[in-house]
Amino acid sequence: MSTIPRPLPSDLKVFRRFIREYVDDHMLATSQFGHKKMTFVPNGFCDELSRGYVVDHIFSIDGSIQNFSTNTQQNLKQSIRNGCGKIFAIALYSGVSMLTVNRIVSVDQKSDNLLPLNRDDCPRAAVSNDFMSFVQHQHLFSAPFFRLDVFDHSLQSTVPIPIDFSEDKGRLGRGREGSIFSATIHSDQHSFDGFQGPFALKRIKDGNSAIRELNTLSKLAPTQHPHIAKILAGFGYQNDTYLIAELANEDLRTFMSQPGMR
């Protein structure tokens, strides 16, 4: 994990340039999602950008909040620590003032789980001259975090997917409803404790089939059988549905051919 070095620049413009260059040089990750190359900042690095000493430093040099009361500043810091760390990280990277961050978080009442944001989401923050810089750069920080047994992600087309798979070399099989690929997921972007990659990634093209399968999987999520690969999570992306599953070490035909299985 790359930790932002100290001491931090005391000039606001120099500090913002330092953060942008440091993220670009040390914190960006890439994934190859099929034929699409994705670039994103992993969750662990977002946490580094919103560390307490970084927050305290920008608060001390950003003149846009010099008239904020101590209580207002403390409330904003509290929000950054509890659910708005990515919003803060995006603001640092995009050169957005803490005044605009306060409008996003405290006035428009947005948090990380609502990213990505647009002008309609933040009517008070949108009046700020620097808000569009936030909108333009937020995609780098919007890679999804996949949680075990959660199947209701519907991801926007601008969101980077932190999953690597090859359309050609990684294909494990193809059926009437879709294809299955061998895939890896960035370690900062999932909570599949006890399940080690690589994973199986199933892409379903037919919407009705996807809905039926997701409904069934949601009901079966609490159960697990030692001889059935577990479906871990699912998400929708660009009109397709994807299921992330444990990758079996052999297929059913191989398993059934073992001595004593007939």
Helices and strands as residue ranges (DSSP letters): H 12-26, E 29-33, E 36-40, H 43-49, H 52-61, G 63-65, H 70-81, H 85-94, H 98-102, I 103-107, G 112-114, G 125-127, H 131-137, G 138-141, E 150-155, E 163-164, E 171-174, E 178-185, G 187-189, E 199-204, H 207-220, E 231-237, E 240-246, H 252-256
